[in-house]
């Protein structure tokens, strides 16, 4: 992958060939920058008229070529924000500005985006950082002609060390995006498990992998059934982190993520168009592994366990069938009514393993249902949980992280759709309320805690078109939100 290099300067700014200078005003009188940072020729620049602002929020004030120096100035007017304390919206706008500025820099053959911020607006510095590292990301591994991204320099009075922790989170988010953008011939259950073990160990996790033999011994019938049609055997990746702490009691958080490396739908075959993004059906695993790696690297004060069932839902003579009955690890039998409702089968086993450890909190994430996308669109994840207070903690964390989640009802009556005549349950219900029904199915496999959340990320987890400051391709959705939640819990 390629992304913009980010740097911080506490010194005065000296114009360089190829610079794109971003000057913002909160209103028509209050600059976001210190004039001491600017070359003398730029001190007369005034805020733009609102009518001149383009659809990306930017105004090209000038494109200058003089004394062998080519530079540009973009001016921004934030007068639409009536209250500077509305920091979340303000930060979202800054991230988008940086994303579009990097693109403009490439358009004008400029090399560096320079963003001066004065101390009154230091809270925007992290947004500039994110706009650079996440907004500047592009998966270019297979492009024969690679575009060199403009770097981003932030001028402020904060030390560069202030940005180290955020950089860890952004790196793990971009790593999640890399794994999701790779083609399924590269990322399969075996290669993904190996990659997670290697990288997880580097970040401070103790990682073990249950292969198919271990899965059989551990009675993980759901994971085995879904993965048995593939050339690559399924696995359960388990990562653990315990901080060196003198505290007697720290919370135990369990994370569970669906890791279908490619979903053909099995014998309930998807149409070709519906398969195009199914290399991203491992979005839940990417989210939870990225978060777990960041949590370990940040040395947060929690006990952490992460469970990632990985499988390839393929078609072959060995594939599981519609009308098969699966015995899950919990002992609960499941009649298969649709082989394309496979994510809940692998999660059933992983949630059972997680529950056996009796953690204080369990959170699972999955690109689970199209119904969640019908309800909330591609930008918002659907959240279900057994504790409203805990649900709100994650929603608050997602807002702080700049990601969108919305609480949905666990309407128990819809669980009746999953009654089977020959097994304890079946794996699909009726068309209506499909995301709720899937959450209720998973709830059966959660034990030993009152604090469980299921996040259906089918929309943002598989969205290819740009999402705010995140460009085309995988978004690595949810990594930041989970890290923010665990920070609060610790």
C-alpha positions as CSV (number, residue, x, y, z in Angstrom):
1,X,0.0,0.0,0.0
2,X,1.0,3.6,-0.4
3,X,0.1,6.5,1.9
4,X,1.1,10.0,2.6
5,X,4.1,10.6,4.8
6,X,3.1,12.6,7.9
7,X,5.4,14.9,9.8
8,X,5.1,17.6,12.5
9,X,7.1,20.9,12.6
10,X,7.2,23.3,15.6
11,X,9.3,25.8,13.6
12,X,8.3,28.7,11.4
13,X,7.4,27.7,7.8
14,X,9.6,28.2,4.9
15,X,8.1,27.9,1.4
16,X,9.4,25.1,-0.6
17,X,9.1,24.2,-4.3
18,X,6.0,22.0,-4.7
19,X,4.1,23.2,-1.6
20,X,0.3,23.3,-1.2
21,X,-0.5,25.5,1.7
22,X,-3.8,25.1,3.4
23,X,-5.1,28.1,5.3
24,X,-8.3,27.9,7.2
25,X,-10.6,30.4,9.0
26,X,-13.2,29.4,11.6
27,X,-15.2,32.4,10.6
28,X,-14.4,35.5,8.5
29,X,-12.2,36.8,11.2
30,X,-10.6,33.9,13.2
31,X,-7.7,32.1,11.4
32,X,-6.9,28.5,12.4
33,X,-3.2,29.3,11.9
34,X,-0.6,31.6,13.4
35,X,0.6,34.3,11.0
36,X,4.1,33.9,12.3
37,X,4.2,30.6,10.4
38,X,3.6,32.3,7.1
39,X,6.0,33.9,4.6
40,X,5.5,37.7,4.5
41,X,3.9,37.6,1.0
42,X,1.1,35.5,2.4
43,X,0.1,37.7,5.3
44,X,-2.4,39.6,3.2
45,X,-4.5,36.6,2.2
46,X,-8.0,36.9,3.4
47,X,-10.7,34.2,4.1
48,X,-12.6,33.0,1.0
49,X,-16.2,34.0,0.3
50,X,-18.5,31.2,1.0
51,X,-19.8,31.3,-2.5
52,X,-16.4,30.5,-3.9
53,X,-16.0,27.2,-2.0
54,X,-16.0,24.1,-4.2
55,X,-17.8,20.9,-3.4
56,X,-14.8,19.7,-1.5
57,X,-14.7,22.7,0.8
58,X,-11.6,24.2,-0.9
59,X,-10.9,27.4,-2.7
60,X,-7.8,27.7,-4.9
61,X,-6.6,31.2,-3.9
62,X,-3.5,31.1,-6.2
63,X,-1.2,28.9,-8.1
64,X,2.2,30.6,-8.1
65,X,5.2,29.9,-10.2
66,X,8.0,32.4,-9.4
67,X,11.8,32.2,-8.7
68,X,11.8,28.5,-9.8
69,X,9.2,27.7,-7.0
70,X,5.8,26.3,-7.9
71,X,3.3,26.5,-5.0
72,X,-0.4,26.8,-4.4
73,X,-2.6,28.2,-1.6
74,X,-6.0,26.7,-0.7
75,X,-8.2,28.7,1.6
76,X,-11.0,27.3,3.7
77,X,-13.9,29.0,5.4
78,X,-15.5,27.0,8.3
79,X,-18.2,29.6,9.0
80,X,-20.9,26.9,8.6
81,X,-19.7,25.6,12.0
82,X,-21.5,28.0,14.4
83,X,-19.8,26.4,17.5
84,X,-16.2,25.6,17.5
85,X,-16.9,23.2,20.4
86,X,-18.7,20.9,18.0
87,X,-15.4,19.1,17.6
88,X,-16.5,15.8,16.0
89,X,-18.0,17.6,13.0
90,X,-15.1,19.9,12.8
91,X,-12.6,17.0,12.8
92,X,-14.6,15.1,10.1
93,X,-14.4,18.2,7.9
94,X,-10.7,18.6,8.4
95,X,-10.0,14.9,7.5
96,X,-12.0,15.3,4.3
97,X,-10.1,18.6,3.5
98,X,-6.7,16.8,3.9
99,X,-7.9,13.8,1.7
100,X,-9.0,16.2,-1.1
101,X,-5.9,18.3,-0.7
102,X,-3.6,15.3,-1.2
103,X,-5.6,14.6,-4.5
104,X,-5.3,18.3,-5.5
105,X,-1.6,18.2,-4.9
106,X,-1.2,15.3,-7.3
107,X,-3.4,17.1,-9.8
108,X,-1.1,20.2,-9.8
109,X,2.1,18.1,-9.5
110,X,2.8,19.4,-6.0
111,X,4.8,17.4,-3.5
112,X,3.8,18.6,0.0
113,X,0.6,19.6,1.7
114,X,1.3,22.1,4.6
115,X,-1.3,22.7,7.3
116,X,-0.5,25.4,10.0
117,X,-2.7,25.1,13.1
118,X,-2.5,27.5,16.1
119,X,-2.8,26.5,19.7
120,X,-6.5,27.5,20.0
121,X,-7.3,24.7,17.4
122,X,-4.8,22.0,18.5
123,X,-7.7,19.6,18.8
124,X,-7.7,19.5,15.0
125,X,-4.1,18.2,14.8
126,X,-5.1,14.6,15.2
127,X,-7.6,15.0,12.4
128,X,-4.9,16.4,10.1
129,X,-2.8,13.3,11.1
130,X,-5.6,10.9,10.3
131,X,-6.5,12.7,7.0
132,X,-2.9,12.2,5.9
133,X,-2.3,8.6,7.0
134,X,-5.8,7.1,6.3
135,X,-6.9,9.7,3.7
136,X,-3.6,9.3,1.8
137,X,-3.9,5.5,1.6
138,X,-4.1,3.7,-1.7
139,X,-3.7,0.0,-2.4
140,X,-1.4,0.1,-5.4
141,X,0.4,-3.2,-5.1
142,X,-0.7,-4.5,-8.4
143,X,-0.5,-1.2,-10.4
144,X,2.4,-1.1,-12.8
145,X,2.4,2.7,-12.6
146,X,2.4,3.8,-9.0
147,X,1.5,7.4,-8.0
148,X,3.7,9.1,-5.4
149,X,1.5,10.6,-2.7
150,X,2.1,14.1,-1.5
151,X,3.4,14.2,2.0
152,X,1.6,16.2,4.7
153,X,3.3,18.5,7.2
154,X,1.5,19.8,10.2
155,X,2.8,23.0,11.7
156,X,1.7,23.4,15.4
157,X,3.2,23.7,18.9
158,X,2.7,20.1,19.8
159,X,5.6,17.6,20.0
160,X,5.8,14.9,17.4
161,X,5.6,12.3,20.2
162,X,2.0,13.4,20.8
163,X,1.1,11.6,17.6
164,X,2.8,8.2,18.2
165,X,-0.2,6.4,19.8
166,X,-2.6,7.6,17.0
167,X,-0.1,6.4,14.5
168,X,-0.2,2.9,15.9
169,X,-4.0,2.8,15.4
170,X,-3.8,4.2,11.9
171,X,-1.1,1.7,10.9
172,X,-3.3,-1.2,12.1
173,X,-6.3,0.3,10.3
174,X,-4.3,0.4,7.0
175,X,-3.0,-3.1,7.6
176,X,-6.6,-4.2,7.9
177,X,-7.3,-2.5,4.6
178,X,-4.4,-4.2,2.9
179,X,-5.6,-7.7,3.9
180,X,-9.1,-6.8,2.7
181,X,-7.9,-5.4,-0.6
182,X,-5.7,-8.4,-1.5
183,X,-7.3,-10.9,-3.9
184,X,-8.6,-14.2,-2.5
185,X,-5.8,-16.1,-4.2
186,X,-3.4,-14.3,-1.9
187,X,-5.5,-14.1,1.3
188,X,-6.9,-17.5,2.1
189,X,-7.5,-19.2,5.5
190,X,-4.0,-20.6,5.6
191,X,-2.1,-17.5,4.6
192,X,-4.3,-15.2,6.7
193,X,-3.8,-17.4,9.8
194,X,-0.1,-17.4,9.2
195,X,-0.1,-13.6,8.7
196,X,-2.1,-12.9,11.8
197,X,0.2,-15.2,13.9
198,X,3.3,-13.4,12.6
199,X,2.1,-9.8,12.9
200,X,0.2,-10.4,16.1
201,X,3.3,-11.8,17.8
202,X,5.2,-8.7,16.6
203,X,2.6,-6.4,18.2
204,X,2.6,-8.2,21.6
205,X,-0.1,-10.8,21.2
206,X,0.3,-14.5,22.1
207,X,-1.2,-16.2,19.1
208,X,-2.2,-19.8,18.5
209,X,-4.0,-21.3,15.5
210,X,-6.5,-24.2,15.7
211,X,-6.1,-26.1,12.5
212,X,-8.7,-28.5,11.1
213,X,-7.5,-31.4,13.3
214,X,-7.7,-29.2,16.4
215,X,-11.1,-27.8,15.3
216,X,-12.4,-31.4,15.0
217,X,-11.1,-32.3,18.5
218,X,-12.7,-29.1,19.9
219,X,-16.0,-29.9,18.2
220,X,-16.2,-26.7,16.2
221,X,-18.7,-28.1,13.7
222,X,-19.8,-24.8,12.3
223,X,-16.3,-23.7,11.2
224,X,-15.5,-27.1,9.8
225,X,-18.7,-27.3,7.8
226,X,-18.3,-23.9,6.2
227,X,-14.7,-24.5,5.3
228,X,-14.7,-28.1,4.2
229,X,-15.4,-27.4,0.5
230,X,-12.2,-25.3,0.0
231,X,-8.7,-26.3,-1.0
232,X,-7.6,-24.4,2.1
233,X,-8.7,-25.8,5.5
234,X,-10.4,-23.5,8.0
235,X,-8.9,-22.3,11.2
236,X,-9.5,-20.5,14.4
237,X,-6.9,-17.8,15.2
238,X,-6.8,-17.0,19.0
239,X,-4.8,-14.1,20.2
240,X,-4.2,-13.1,23.9
241,X,-2.8,-10.1,25.6
242,X,-2.3,-9.4,29.3
243,X,-0.5,-6.2,30.4
244,X,2.2,-6.1,33.0
245,X,0.1,-4.4,35.7
246,X,0.1,-4.2,39.5
247,X,-3.7,-3.7,39.5
248,X,-5.6,-6.7,41.0
249,X,-8.6,-6.5,38.7
250,X,-8.6,-5.4,35.1
251,X,-11.5,-5.9,32.7
252,X,-11.4,-8.9,30.4
253,X,-12.5,-8.1,26.9
254,X,-13.2,-10.7,24.2
255,X,-13.3,-9.8,20.5
256,X,-14.7,-12.1,17.9
257,X,-14.5,-11.4,14.1
258,X,-15.9,-13.2,11.1
259,X,-13.2,-14.2,8.7
260,X,-14.6,-15.5,5.4
261,X,-11.7,-14.9,3.0
262,X,-14.0,-15.3,0.1
263,X,-17.8,-16.0,0.0
264,X,-19.1,-17.7,-3.2
265,X,-22.3,-18.4,-1.3
266,X,-21.6,-22.2,-1.5
267,X,-24.3,-24.2,-3.1
268,X,-26.7,-21.3,-2.5
269,X,-24.6,-19.5,-5.1
270,X,-24.4,-15.8,-5.2
271,X,-24.8,-14.0,-8.6
272,X,-21.5,-12.8,-10.1
273,X,-22.1,-9.1,-9.2
274,X,-22.8,-10.0,-5.6
275,X,-19.4,-11.8,-5.4
276,X,-17.3,-8.9,-6.5
277,X,-16.6,-7.6,-3.0
278,X,-16.7,-10.9,-1.2
279,X,-13.0,-10.9,-0.6
280,X,-14.0,-8.3,2.1
281,X,-16.3,-10.8,3.8
282,X,-13.5,-11.1,6.4
283,X,-14.1,-7.5,7.4
284,X,-15.0,-8.5,11.0
285,X,-11.8,-10.5,11.5
286,X,-9.7,-7.6,10.0
287,X,-11.4,-5.1,12.3
288,X,-10.9,-7.2,15.5
289,X,-7.4,-8.3,14.7
290,X,-6.4,-4.7,13.8
291,X,-7.9,-3.5,17.1
292,X,-6.3,-6.3,19.1
293,X,-2.9,-5.5,17.7
294,X,-3.2,-1.8,18.4
295,X,-4.4,-2.5,22.0
296,X,-1.4,-4.8,22.6
297,X,1.0,-2.3,21.0
298,X,-0.5,0.5,23.1
299,X,-0.2,-1.6,26.3
300,X,-3.7,-0.7,27.4
301,X,-4.7,-2.0,30.9
302,X,-7.1,-4.8,29.9
303,X,-6.9,-8.5,29.5
304,X,-7.7,-9.2,25.9
305,X,-8.7,-12.3,24.0
306,X,-9.5,-12.3,20.3
307,X,-11.1,-15.1,18.4
308,X,-11.0,-15.1,14.6
309,X,-12.7,-18.0,12.7
310,X,-11.3,-18.1,9.2
311,X,-12.7,-20.1,6.3
312,X,-13.3,-20.0,2.5
313,X,-17.0,-20.6,1.6
314,X,-16.3,-22.5,-1.7
315,X,-18.1,-25.0,-3.9
316,X,-16.8,-28.5,-4.4
317,X,-17.9,-32.1,-4.0
318,X,-16.9,-31.8,-0.3
319,X,-19.0,-28.6,0.4
320,X,-21.7,-28.6,3.0
321,X,-25.3,-28.8,1.7
322,X,-28.6,-27.2,2.2
323,X,-30.5,-29.4,4.6
324,X,-27.4,-30.6,6.4
325,X,-27.5,-30.6,10.2
326,X,-24.4,-29.2,12.0
327,X,-23.5,-29.8,15.6
328,X,-21.9,-26.7,16.9
329,X,-19.3,-26.6,19.7
330,X,-22.0,-25.6,22.2
331,X,-23.9,-28.8,21.3
332,X,-26.7,-26.8,19.7
333,X,-27.7,-28.4,16.4
334,X,-28.3,-26.2,13.3
335,X,-30.2,-27.1,10.2
336,X,-28.7,-25.4,7.1
337,X,-31.4,-23.7,5.1
338,X,-28.9,-21.5,3.1
339,X,-25.2,-22.1,2.6
340,X,-24.8,-18.4,2.0
341,X,-25.8,-17.7,5.7
342,X,-22.4,-19.1,6.7
343,X,-20.9,-16.3,8.8
344,X,-23.2,-17.0,11.7
345,X,-22.2,-20.6,11.6
346,X,-18.5,-19.9,12.2
347,X,-19.3,-17.2,14.7
348,X,-21.4,-19.6,16.7
349,X,-18.4,-21.7,17.5
350,X,-16.1,-18.7,18.1
351,X,-18.6,-17.1,20.4
352,X,-18.9,-20.3,22.4
353,X,-15.1,-20.5,22.8
354,X,-15.0,-16.9,23.9
355,X,-17.9,-17.4,26.4
356,X,-16.1,-20.3,28.0
357,X,-13.5,-17.9,29.2
358,X,-16.1,-15.9,31.1
359,X,-14.9,-12.4,30.0
360,X,-16.5,-9.2,31.3
361,X,-17.3,-8.1,27.8
362,X,-17.8,-9.9,24.4
363,X,-18.0,-7.9,21.1
364,X,-18.3,-9.6,17.8
365,X,-18.2,-8.0,14.3
366,X,-19.2,-9.4,10.9
367,X,-20.2,-8.4,7.4
368,X,-23.3,-10.5,8.1
369,X,-26.5,-9.4,6.4
370,X,-27.6,-7.4,3.4
371,X,-30.6,-6.5,5.6
372,X,-28.3,-4.2,7.7
373,X,-27.4,-2.3,4.5
374,X,-31.0,-2.0,3.5
375,X,-31.8,-0.6,6.9
376,X,-28.9,1.8,7.4
377,X,-27.1,2.1,4.0
378,X,-23.4,1.6,3.4
379,X,-22.0,4.1,5.8
380,X,-23.5,2.9,9.1
381,X,-23.0,-0.3,11.0
382,X,-25.9,-1.9,12.9
383,X,-25.3,-2.5,16.6
384,X,-27.2,-5.0,18.8
385,X,-26.5,-5.8,22.4
386,X,-27.8,-7.2,25.7
387,X,-26.9,-4.1,27.8
388,X,-28.1,-0.7,26.7
389,X,-25.4,1.1,28.8
390,X,-22.7,-0.9,27.2
391,X,-24.2,-0.4,23.7
392,X,-24.0,3.4,24.3
393,X,-20.4,3.1,25.3
394,X,-19.5,1.7,22.0
395,X,-21.7,4.2,20.1
396,X,-19.9,7.0,22.0
397,X,-16.6,5.5,21.2
398,X,-17.5,5.2,17.5
399,X,-18.5,8.9,17.4
400,X,-15.2,9.9,19.0
401,X,-13.4,7.7,16.4
402,X,-15.3,9.3,13.6
403,X,-17.2,6.1,12.6
404,X,-20.9,5.5,12.4
405,X,-22.8,2.9,14.4
406,X,-26.5,2.8,15.2
407,X,-28.3,0.8,17.9
408,X,-30.9,-1.6,16.6
409,X,-33.5,-3.6,18.6
410,X,-33.0,-7.2,19.7
411,X,-36.7,-8.0,19.2
412,X,-37.0,-11.5,20.7
413,X,-40.2,-12.4,18.9
414,X,-38.3,-12.5,15.6
415,X,-36.3,-15.5,17.0
416,X,-39.3,-17.7,16.3
417,X,-38.3,-17.6,12.6
418,X,-35.4,-19.8,13.3
419,X,-37.3,-22.8,14.7
420,X,-36.5,-26.0,12.9
421,X,-38.5,-29.2,12.7
422,X,-35.5,-31.5,12.9
423,X,-32.8,-29.5,14.8
424,X,-32.5,-27.0,17.7
425,X,-32.5,-24.1,15.2
426,X,-32.0,-23.3,11.5
427,X,-29.6,-20.8,10.1
428,X,-32.0,-18.5,8.3
429,X,-35.4,-17.0,8.9
430,X,-37.8,-14.9,6.8
431,X,-36.7,-12.0,4.6
432,X,-38.0,-9.4,7.0
433,X,-35.9,-8.2,9.8
434,X,-33.0,-10.3,8.6
435,X,-30.3,-8.4,10.5
436,X,-32.3,-8.7,13.8
437,X,-32.9,-12.4,13.3
438,X,-29.2,-13.0,12.6
439,X,-28.3,-11.2,15.8
440,X,-30.8,-13.3,17.8
441,X,-29.3,-16.4,16.3
442,X,-25.8,-15.4,17.6
443,X,-27.2,-14.5,21.0
444,X,-27.9,-18.2,21.7
445,X,-24.1,-18.9,21.7
446,X,-23.2,-16.1,24.1
447,X,-23.0,-17.2,27.7
448,X,-21.4,-16.1,31.0
449,X,-21.7,-12.3,30.4
450,X,-24.4,-9.7,30.4
451,X,-22.3,-7.4,28.2
452,X,-22.4,-8.7,24.6
453,X,-22.5,-6.6,21.5
454,X,-22.9,-7.7,17.9
455,X,-21.9,-5.2,15.2
456,X,-23.2,-6.0,11.6
457,X,-20.6,-4.1,9.4
458,X,-22.0,-5.3,6.1
459,X,-22.3,-1.7,4.8
460,X,-19.1,0.1,5.8
461,X,-17.1,-3.2,6.0
462,X,-17.6,-3.9,2.3
463,X,-18.1,-0.4,0.8
464,X,-15.7,0.2,-2.1
465,X,-16.7,3.8,-3.0
466,X,-15.1,6.6,-0.9
467,X,-16.4,7.1,2.6
468,X,-15.7,10.6,3.9
469,X,-11.8,10.9,4.0
470,X,-11.3,7.2,3.1
471,X,-10.7,6.6,-0.6
472,X,-11.8,3.7,-2.9
473,X,-11.3,0.2,-1.6
474,X,-11.5,-1.3,1.9
475,X,-12.0,1.0,4.8
476,X,-10.7,-1.0,7.8
477,X,-13.9,0.0,9.5
478,X,-14.2,-0.4,13.2
479,X,-10.6,-0.7,14.3
480,X,-10.6,2.8,15.7
481,X,-13.9,2.4,17.5
482,X,-12.9,-0.8,19.3
483,X,-9.6,0.7,20.4
484,X,-11.4,3.8,21.7
485,X,-13.9,1.7,23.6
486,X,-11.2,-0.4,25.2
487,X,-9.3,2.8,26.2
488,X,-12.5,3.9,28.0
489,X,-12.9,0.5,29.6
490,X,-9.3,0.4,30.8
